[in-house]
């Protein structure tokens, strides 16, 4: 990999065609939800309307309103679908403590490798999901019902993180999970919409940084017990 490849993001994979042959088989609700996510990423919250979703999905006008009559219902549909698609990126089964296989291991290096894989997938192939997530996260601060759904989806990542850290020997897995989730979110935001939006760290770079943070947390707690 050249220096240019390292510091310039790989081309984002195009969004799946909303009118592809596979879409109808998945059902109209999923097609509408995917169109909503696409619009959130491309146009922001103001660009998300029932009519725009119908057009983006290639459906007759009124189709989105039949599924989600209100704007709140449309946003909730998008959050639920986003959680499903993010789960496919995060692949919890690949996480050490969740997989539970000795071959993967449960130490800092194993956790760092799993997290680096997930982060790199996001940054190199799924930036659209990140942009949609940021739009929905801000909107959730103003809509309690949406906030509840958004937080419930977030636990699918936070809880495995706590389990991984506990398995690695953390005596404060909840507190350390907060630090790790904040670090992961910070990297994703910075490299998507922040100061480093033109930078895509390599998987090796992400693994090294993550391992340094994990090792530092676990070492400090060992030193404190001496």
MODELLER restraints for C-alpha pairs under 7 A, 6 or more apart:
rsr = mdl.restraints
at = mdl.atoms
rsr.add(forms.Gaussian(group=physical.xy_distance, feature=features.Distance(at['CA:6:A'], at['CA:200:A']), mean=6.32, stdev=0.5))
rsr.add(forms.Gaussian(group=physical.xy_distance, feature=features.Distance(at['CA:6:A'], at['CA:201:A']), mean=6.22, stdev=0.5))
rsr.add(forms.Gaussian(group=physical.xy_distance, feature=features.Distance(at['CA:6:A'], at['CA:202:A']), mean=6.24, stdev=0.5))
rsr.add(forms.Gaussian(group=physical.xy_distance, feature=features.Distance(at['CA:7:A'], at['CA:198:A']), mean=6.90, stdev=0.5))
rsr.add(forms.Gaussian(group=physical.xy_distance, feature=features.Distance(at['CA:7:A'], at['CA:199:A']), mean=4.63, stdev=0.5))
rsr.add(forms.Gaussian(group=physical.xy_distance, feature=features.Distance(at['CA:7:A'], at['CA:200:A']), mean=5.75, stdev=0.5))
rsr.add(forms.Gaussian(group=physical.xy_distance, feature=features.Distance(at['CA:7:A'], at['CA:201:A']), mean=6.88, stdev=0.5))
rsr.add(forms.Gaussian(group=physical.xy_distance, feature=features.Distance(at['CA:8:A'], at['CA:198:A']), mean=5.49, stdev=0.5))
rsr.add(forms.Gaussian(group=physical.xy_distance, feature=features.Distance(at['CA:8:A'], at['CA:199:A']), mean=5.02, stdev=0.5))
rsr.add(forms.Gaussian(group=physical.xy_distance, feature=features.Distance(at['CA:8:A'], at['CA:200:A']), mean=5.92, stdev=0.5))
rsr.add(forms.Gaussian(group=physical.xy_distance, feature=features.Distance(at['CA:9:A'], at['CA:124:A']), mean=6.64, stdev=0.5))
rsr.add(forms.Gaussian(group=physical.xy_distance, feature=features.Distance(at['CA:9:A'], at['CA:198:A']), mean=6.12, stdev=0.5))
rsr.add(forms.Gaussian(group=physical.xy_distance, feature=features.Distance(at['CA:9:A'], at['CA:199:A']), mean=5.66, stdev=0.5))
rsr.add(forms.Gaussian(group=physical.xy_distance, feature=features.Distance(at['CA:9:A'], at['CA:200:A']), mean=4.76, stdev=0.5))
rsr.add(forms.Gaussian(group=physical.xy_distance, feature=features.Distance(at['CA:10:A'], at['CA:124:A']), mean=5.60, stdev=0.5))
rsr.add(forms.Gaussian(group=physical.xy_distance, feature=features.Distance(at['CA:12:A'], at['CA:124:A']), mean=6.21, stdev=0.5))
rsr.add(forms.Gaussian(group=physical.xy_distance, feature=features.Distance(at['CA:12:A'], at['CA:125:A']), mean=5.19, stdev=0.5))
rsr.add(forms.Gaussian(group=physical.xy_distance, feature=features.Distance(at['CA:12:A'], at['CA:126:A']), mean=6.81, stdev=0.5))
rsr.add(forms.Gaussian(group=physical.xy_distance, feature=features.Distance(at['CA:12:A'], at['CA:127:A']), mean=6.76, stdev=0.5))
rsr.add(forms.Gaussian(group=physical.xy_distance, feature=features.Distance(at['CA:13:A'], at['CA:125:A']), mean=5.30, stdev=0.5))
rsr.add(forms.Gaussian(group=physical.xy_distance, feature=features.Distance(at['CA:18:A'], at['CA:31:A']), mean=6.67, stdev=0.5))
rsr.add(forms.Gaussian(group=physical.xy_distance, feature=features.Distance(at['CA:18:A'], at['CA:35:A']), mean=6.76, stdev=0.5))
rsr.add(forms.Gaussian(group=physical.xy_distance, feature=features.Distance(at['CA:18:A'], at['CA:57:A']), mean=5.37, stdev=0.5))
rsr.add(forms.Gaussian(group=physical.xy_distance, feature=features.Distance(at['CA:19:A'], at['CA:57:A']), mean=6.55, stdev=0.5))
rsr.add(forms.Gaussian(group=physical.xy_distance, feature=features.Distance(at['CA:19:A'], at['CA:58:A']), mean=6.47, stdev=0.5))
rsr.add(forms.Gaussian(group=physical.xy_distance, feature=features.Distance(at['CA:23:A'], at['CA:31:A']), mean=6.14, stdev=0.5))
rsr.add(forms.Gaussian(group=physical.xy_distance, feature=features.Distance(at['CA:29:A'], at['CA:67:A']), mean=6.95, stdev=0.5))
rsr.add(forms.Gaussian(group=physical.xy_distance, feature=features.Distance(at['CA:31:A'], at['CA:57:A']), mean=6.47, stdev=0.5))
rsr.add(forms.Gaussian(group=physical.xy_distance, feature=features.Distance(at['CA:32:A'], at['CA:53:A']), mean=6.53, stdev=0.5))
rsr.add(forms.Gaussian(group=physical.xy_distance, feature=features.Distance(at['CA:32:A'], at['CA:57:A']), mean=6.19, stdev=0.5))
rsr.add(forms.Gaussian(group=physical.xy_distance, feature=features.Distance(at['CA:32:A'], at['CA:64:A']), mean=6.59, stdev=0.5))
rsr.add(forms.Gaussian(group=physical.xy_distance, feature=features.Distance(at['CA:33:A'], at['CA:77:A']), mean=6.00, stdev=0.5))
rsr.add(forms.Gaussian(group=physical.xy_distance, feature=features.Distance(at['CA:33:A'], at['CA:78:A']), mean=5.09, stdev=0.5))
rsr.add(forms.Gaussian(group=physical.xy_distance, feature=features.Distance(at['CA:33:A'], at['CA:81:A']), mean=6.11, stdev=0.5))
rsr.add(forms.Gaussian(group=physical.xy_distance, feature=features.Distance(at['CA:35:A'], at['CA:53:A']), mean=5.70, stdev=0.5))
rsr.add(forms.Gaussian(group=physical.xy_distance, feature=features.Distance(at['CA:35:A'], at['CA:56:A']), mean=5.86, stdev=0.5))
rsr.add(forms.Gaussian(group=physical.xy_distance, feature=features.Distance(at['CA:35:A'], at['CA:57:A']), mean=5.54, stdev=0.5))
rsr.add(forms.Gaussian(group=physical.xy_distance, feature=features.Distance(at['CA:36:A'], at['CA:48:A']), mean=6.61, stdev=0.5))
rsr.add(forms.Gaussian(group=physical.xy_distance, feature=features.Distance(at['CA:36:A'], at['CA:53:A']), mean=5.76, stdev=0.5))
rsr.add(forms.Gaussian(group=physical.xy_distance, feature=features.Distance(at['CA:36:A'], at['CA:78:A']), mean=6.14, stdev=0.5))
rsr.add(forms.Gaussian(group=physical.xy_distance, feature=features.Distance(at['CA:37:A'], at['CA:78:A']), mean=6.09, stdev=0.5))
rsr.add(forms.Gaussian(group=physical.xy_distance, feature=features.Distance(at['CA:37:A'], at['CA:132:A']), mean=5.79, stdev=0.5))
rsr.add(forms.Gaussian(group=physical.xy_distance, feature=features.Distance(at['CA:39:A'], at['CA:47:A']), mean=6.43, stdev=0.5))
rsr.add(forms.Gaussian(group=physical.xy_distance, feature=features.Distance(at['CA:39:A'], at['CA:48:A']), mean=5.97, stdev=0.5))
rsr.add(forms.Gaussian(group=physical.xy_distance, feature=features.Distance(at['CA:40:A'], at['CA:47:A']), mean=6.82, stdev=0.5))
rsr.add(forms.Gaussian(group=physical.xy_distance, feature=features.Distance(at['CA:40:A'], at['CA:48:A']), mean=6.19, stdev=0.5))
rsr.add(forms.Gaussian(group=physical.xy_distance, feature=features.Distance(at['CA:40:A'], at['CA:132:A']), mean=5.07, stdev=0.5))
rsr.add(forms.Gaussian(group=physical.xy_distance, feature=features.Distance(at['CA:40:A'], at['CA:135:A']), mean=6.75, stdev=0.5))
rsr.add(forms.Gaussian(group=physical.xy_distance, feature=features.Distance(at['CA:41:A'], at['CA:128:A']), mean=5.46, stdev=0.5))
rsr.add(forms.Gaussian(group=physical.xy_distance, feature=features.Distance(at['CA:41:A'], at['CA:131:A']), mean=4.99, stdev=0.5))
rsr.add(forms.Gaussian(group=physical.xy_distance, feature=features.Distance(at['CA:41:A'], at['CA:132:A']), mean=4.67, stdev=0.5))
rsr.add(forms.Gaussian(group=physical.xy_distance, feature=features.Distance(at['CA:44:A'], at['CA:135:A']), mean=6.58, stdev=0.5))
rsr.add(forms.Gaussian(group=physical.xy_distance, feature=features.Distance(at['CA:45:A'], at['CA:135:A']), mean=6.34, stdev=0.5))
rsr.add(forms.Gaussian(group=physical.xy_distance, feature=features.Distance(at['CA:50:A'], at['CA:64:A']), mean=5.63, stdev=0.5))
rsr.add(forms.Gaussian(group=physical.xy_distance, feature=features.Distance(at['CA:50:A'], at['CA:65:A']), mean=6.26, stdev=0.5))
rsr.add(forms.Gaussian(group=physical.xy_distance, feature=features.Distance(at['CA:51:A'], at['CA:61:A']), mean=6.42, stdev=0.5))
rsr.add(forms.Gaussian(group=physical.xy_distance, feature=features.Distance(at['CA:53:A'], at['CA:64:A']), mean=6.77, stdev=0.5))
rsr.add(forms.Gaussian(group=physical.xy_distance, feature=features.Distance(at['CA:54:A'], at['CA:60:A']), mean=6.36, stdev=0.5))
rsr.add(forms.Gaussian(group=physical.xy_distance, feature=features.Distance(at['CA:54:A'], at['CA:61:A']), mean=5.73, stdev=0.5))
rsr.add(forms.Gaussian(group=physical.xy_distance, feature=features.Distance(at['CA:54:A'], at['CA:63:A']), mean=6.36, stdev=0.5))
rsr.add(forms.Gaussian(group=physical.xy_distance, feature=features.Distance(at['CA:54:A'], at['CA:64:A']), mean=6.02, stdev=0.5))
rsr.add(forms.Gaussian(group=physical.xy_distance, feature=features.Distance(at['CA:68:A'], at['CA:74:A']), mean=5.10, stdev=0.5))
rsr.add(forms.Gaussian(group=physical.xy_distance, feature=features.Distance(at['CA:76:A'], at['CA:146:A']), mean=6.02, stdev=0.5))
rsr.add(forms.Gaussian(group=physical.xy_distance, feature=features.Distance(at['CA:79:A'], at['CA:150:A']), mean=6.40, stdev=0.5))
rsr.add(forms.Gaussian(group=physical.xy_distance, feature=features.Distance(at['CA:83:A'], at['CA:153:A']), mean=5.79, stdev=0.5))
rsr.add(forms.Gaussian(group=physical.xy_distance, feature=features.Distance(at['CA:89:A'], at['CA:118:A']), mean=6.38, stdev=0.5))
rsr.add(forms.Gaussian(group=physical.xy_distance, feature=features.Distance(at['CA:89:A'], at['CA:121:A']), mean=6.73, stdev=0.5))
rsr.add(forms.Gaussian(group=physical.xy_distance, feature=features.Distance(at['CA:89:A'], at['CA:122:A']), mean=6.93, stdev=0.5))
rsr.add(forms.Gaussian(group=physical.xy_distance, feature=features.Distance(at['CA:90:A'], at['CA:118:A']), mean=5.22, stdev=0.5))
rsr.add(forms.Gaussian(group=physical.xy_distance, feature=features.Distance(at['CA:92:A'], at['CA:98:A']), mean=6.63, stdev=0.5))
rsr.add(forms.Gaussian(group=physical.xy_distance, feature=features.Distance(at['CA:93:A'], at['CA:99:A']), mean=5.09, stdev=0.5))
rsr.add(forms.Gaussian(group=physical.xy_distance, feature=features.Distance(at['CA:94:A'], at['CA:114:A']), mean=6.74, stdev=0.5))
rsr.add(forms.Gaussian(group=physical.xy_distance, feature=features.Distance(at['CA:95:A'], at['CA:114:A']), mean=5.74, stdev=0.5))
rsr.add(forms.Gaussian(group=physical.xy_distance, feature=features.Distance(at['CA:96:A'], at['CA:104:A']), mean=5.77, stdev=0.5))
rsr.add(forms.Gaussian(group=physical.xy_distance, feature=features.Distance(at['CA:96:A'], at['CA:105:A']), mean=6.02, stdev=0.5))
rsr.add(forms.Gaussian(group=physical.xy_distance, feature=features.Distance(at['CA:96:A'], at['CA:106:A']), mean=5.50, stdev=0.5))
rsr.add(forms.Gaussian(group=physical.xy_distance, feature=features.Distance(at['CA:96:A'], at['CA:110:A']), mean=6.72, stdev=0.5))
rsr.add(forms.Gaussian(group=physical.xy_distance, feature=features.Distance(at['CA:96:A'], at['CA:111:A']), mean=6.36, stdev=0.5))
rsr.add(forms.Gaussian(group=physical.xy_distance, feature=features.Distance(at['CA:96:A'], at['CA:164:A']), mean=6.53, stdev=0.5))
rsr.add(forms.Gaussian(group=physical.xy_distance, feature=features.Distance(at['CA:97:A'], at['CA:106:A']), mean=6.23, stdev=0.5))
rsr.add(forms.Gaussian(group=physical.xy_distance, feature=features.Distance(at['CA:97:A'], at['CA:163:A']), mean=6.16, stdev=0.5))
rsr.add(forms.Gaussian(group=physical.xy_distance, feature=features.Distance(at['CA:97:A'], at['CA:164:A']), mean=4.74, stdev=0.5))
rsr.add(forms.Gaussian(group=physical.xy_distance, feature=features.Distance(at['CA:97:A'], at['CA:167:A']), mean=6.49, stdev=0.5))
rsr.add(forms.Gaussian(group=physical.xy_distance, feature=features.Distance(at['CA:98:A'], at['CA:160:A']), mean=6.64, stdev=0.5))
rsr.add(forms.Gaussian(group=physical.xy_distance, feature=features.Distance(at['CA:104:A'], at['CA:110:A']), mean=6.51, stdev=0.5))
rsr.add(forms.Gaussian(group=physical.xy_distance, feature=features.Distance(at['CA:106:A'], at['CA:164:A']), mean=6.81, stdev=0.5))
rsr.add(forms.Gaussian(group=physical.xy_distance, feature=features.Distance(at['CA:106:A'], at['CA:167:A']), mean=6.03, stdev=0.5))
rsr.add(forms.Gaussian(group=physical.xy_distance, feature=features.Distance(at['CA:106:A'], at['CA:168:A']), mean=5.32, stdev=0.5))
rsr.add(forms.Gaussian(group=physical.xy_distance, feature=features.Distance(at['CA:107:A'], at['CA:168:A']), mean=4.91, stdev=0.5))
rsr.add(forms.Gaussian(group=physical.xy_distance, feature=features.Distance(at['CA:108:A'], at['CA:168:A']), mean=6.59, stdev=0.5))
rsr.add(forms.Gaussian(group=physical.xy_distance, feature=features.Distance(at['CA:108:A'], at['CA:211:A']), mean=5.99, stdev=0.5))
rsr.add(forms.Gaussian(group=physical.xy_distance, feature=features.Distance(at['CA:108:A'], at['CA:214:A']), mean=5.81, stdev=0.5))
rsr.add(forms.Gaussian(group=physical.xy_distance, feature=features.Distance(at['CA:108:A'], at['CA:215:A']), mean=6.27, stdev=0.5))
rsr.add(forms.Gaussian(group=physical.xy_distance, feature=features.Distance(at['CA:109:A'], at['CA:211:A']), mean=5.86, stdev=0.5))
rsr.add(forms.Gaussian(group=physical.xy_distance, feature=features.Distance(at['CA:112:A'], at['CA:207:A']), mean=5.20, stdev=0.5))
rsr.add(forms.Gaussian(group=physical.xy_distance, feature=features.Distance(at['CA:112:A'], at['CA:210:A']), mean=5.27, stdev=0.5))
rsr.add(forms.Gaussian(group=physical.xy_distance, feature=features.Distance(at['CA:112:A'], at['CA:211:A']), mean=5.17, stdev=0.5))
rsr.add(forms.Gaussian(group=physical.xy_distance, feature=features.Distance(at['CA:113:A'], at['CA:207:A']), mean=5.49, stdev=0.5))
rsr.add(forms.Gaussian(group=physical.xy_distance, feature=features.Distance(at['CA:116:A'], at['CA:203:A']), mean=5.61, stdev=0.5))
rsr.add(forms.Gaussian(group=physical.xy_distance, feature=features.Distance(at['CA:116:A'], at['CA:206:A']), mean=5.16, stdev=0.5))
rsr.add(forms.Gaussian(group=physical.xy_distance, feature=features.Distance(at['CA:116:A'], at['CA:207:A']), mean=4.95, stdev=0.5))
rsr.add(forms.Gaussian(group=physical.xy_distance, feature=features.Distance(at['CA:117:A'], at['CA:203:A']), mean=6.39, stdev=0.5))
rsr.add(forms.Gaussian(group=physical.xy_distance, feature=features.Distance(at['CA:120:A'], at['CA:202:A']), mean=6.98, stdev=0.5))
rsr.add(forms.Gaussian(group=physical.xy_distance, feature=features.Distance(at['CA:120:A'], at['CA:203:A']), mean=5.66, stdev=0.5))
rsr.add(forms.Gaussian(group=physical.xy_distance, feature=features.Distance(at['CA:123:A'], at['CA:188:A']), mean=6.97, stdev=0.5))
rsr.add(forms.Gaussian(group=physical.xy_distance, feature=features.Distance(at['CA:123:A'], at['CA:200:A']), mean=6.46, stdev=0.5))
rsr.add(forms.Gaussian(group=physical.xy_distance, feature=features.Distance(at['CA:127:A'], at['CA:192:A']), mean=6.84, stdev=0.5))
rsr.add(forms.Gaussian(group=physical.xy_distance, feature=features.Distance(at['CA:140:A'], at['CA:146:A']), mean=5.21, stdev=0.5))
rsr.add(forms.Gaussian(group=physical.xy_distance, feature=features.Distance(at['CA:140:A'], at['CA:147:A']), mean=4.54, stdev=0.5))
rsr.add(forms.Gaussian(group=physical.xy_distance, feature=features.Distance(at['CA:141:A'], at['CA:147:A']), mean=6.39, stdev=0.5))
rsr.add(forms.Gaussian(group=physical.xy_distance, feature=features.Distance(at['CA:161:A'], at['CA:177:A']), mean=5.86, stdev=0.5))
rsr.add(forms.Gaussian(group=physical.xy_distance, feature=features.Distance(at['CA:162:A'], at['CA:173:A']), mean=5.23, stdev=0.5))
rsr.add(forms.Gaussian(group=physical.xy_distance, feature=features.Distance(at['CA:162:A'], at['CA:174:A']), mean=5.75, stdev=0.5))
rsr.add(forms.Gaussian(group=physical.xy_distance, feature=features.Distance(at['CA:162:A'], at['CA:177:A']), mean=5.39, stdev=0.5))
rsr.add(forms.Gaussian(group=physical.xy_distance, feature=features.Distance(at['CA:165:A'], at['CA:173:A']), mean=5.42, stdev=0.5))
rsr.add(forms.Gaussian(group=physical.xy_distance, feature=features.Distance(at['CA:166:A'], at['CA:173:A']), mean=5.32, stdev=0.5))
rsr.add(forms.Gaussian(group=physical.xy_distance, feature=features.Distance(at['CA:170:A'], at['CA:218:A']), mean=6.23, stdev=0.5))
rsr.add(forms.Gaussian(group=physical.xy_distance, feature=features.Distance(at['CA:190:A'], at['CA:196:A']), mean=5.24, stdev=0.5))
rsr.add(forms.Gaussian(group=physical.xy_distance, feature=features.Distance(at['CA:190:A'], at['CA:197:A']), mean=6.06, stdev=0.5))
rsr.add(forms.Gaussian(group=physical.xy_distance, feature=features.Distance(at['CA:191:A'], at['CA:197:A']), mean=4.15, stdev=0.5))
rsr.add(forms.Gaussian(group=physical.xy_distance, feature=features.Distance(at['CA:191:A'], at['CA:198:A']), mean=6.71, stdev=0.5))
rsr.add(forms.Gaussian(group=physical.xy_distance, feature=features.Distance(at['CA:191:A'], at['CA:199:A']), mean=5.79, stdev=0.5))
rsr.add(forms.Gaussian(group=physical.xy_distance, feature=features.Distance(at['CA:191:A'], at['CA:200:A']), mean=6.40, stdev=0.5))
